[in-house]
Amino acid sequence: QVQLVESGGGLVQAGGSLRLSCTGSGFAFSYYTMNWYRQAPGKERELIASIFPAGSRTDYAFSVKGRFTSSRVNAKNTVYLQMDSLKPEDTAMYYCNVQNYWGQGTQVTVSS
């Protein structure tokens, strides 16, 4: 079965950095676009980054463009989200997604 496991969340001060990882199994990882979403308390889940199968194209939400970078290592079935210049408004649960499948999420908290 498809599994997505995120890691790397935590508490960081504003202006700091974190790198999230998501490892997939149970599907042909290298063939699929991988997505990162986030959901803050009381808000809808928001698509923030997508990386195409070969990693040659990435798309970002306006809210994170220029600060977040997604990459992938298909040989490791892993996708990454490098988050720099973090802001308190980046505080949310971050989820990895492929098709209709979701990871369990990893919490990111940015203190001011």
Protein Blocks (a to p, Z undefined) as FASTA:
>chain_A
ZZdddehiacddehiacddddddehiafklpccddddddehiacddfbdcdfkopaccdd
fklgokaccdddfklopacdddehiafklgccddddehjbccebjaddddZZ
